[in-house]
């Protein structure tokens, strides 16, 4: 079945890096990639317009610049990316990024978004650029992969799947991940991160179901007591294990909120040096 993948770009280095990872990660799947650029004139440019003609000129030039740069990306991909399973389309749209993506998901039947992030900058840093955080928070019905600027993806050898075993995982939630790990024969490291490790009956049964979901794939179970923050524990584990991706589900809402908002604790930030995949909660 054809995958439809959205690649938002602002023509930066990290956006290019996300495109490179997407075409490698899904190299063995039939995919249609849509490279998206959204543009909005700066508020102050519009506020000063006496006439709508002048506003039109600004929109026109932004639209032309957007089309032109998207055209360059298309040319590059057609010349350098020879994968018969892949095809590319370009979308240049005036509007906000999250709102635009929300409209495009049903229109183009998008199931995955792959985008870049600059990672942590400055003392007040959260764990990634604001665009990536806004998309993760605002788009709940797509798999989203966030790729750090400096990450050079080669293969999906192993991944970390953090969980607190609080949620039951319906089959369809893990489906996109299971397809990928089947293609790559990836190792799955299920990572229980908690203050205490006594499991309730519900958690025990959820853990058994998770074992069943990953049956047939090389899976190991790990646990670590949180020393600083949940995000930091995951980051450290992922780096020590040299994994290629961290996979979260939107199920863990509290956990996810903590992750995207955790302020710097002891000057430690969740630096996304490893790509992050967020699986949607299809159960609504």
Secondary structure, DSSP 8 states (H G I E B T S, - for coil): --EEEEEE--SSHHHHHHHHHHHHHTTTS-EEEEEEEEE---HHHHHT-SSHHHHHHHHHHHHHHHHHHHHHHHHHHHHH---TTEEEEEEEEES-HHHHHHHHHHHTT--EEEEEE----STT--SS-HHHHHHHHH--SSEEEEEETT-------EEEEEE-S-S---HHHHHHHHHHHHHHT-EEEEEEEES-----HHHHHHHHHHHHHTTTS-EEEEEEE-SS-HHHHHHHHHHHTT-SEEEEETT-HHHHHHHHH---BTTB-----S-EEEE--TT-
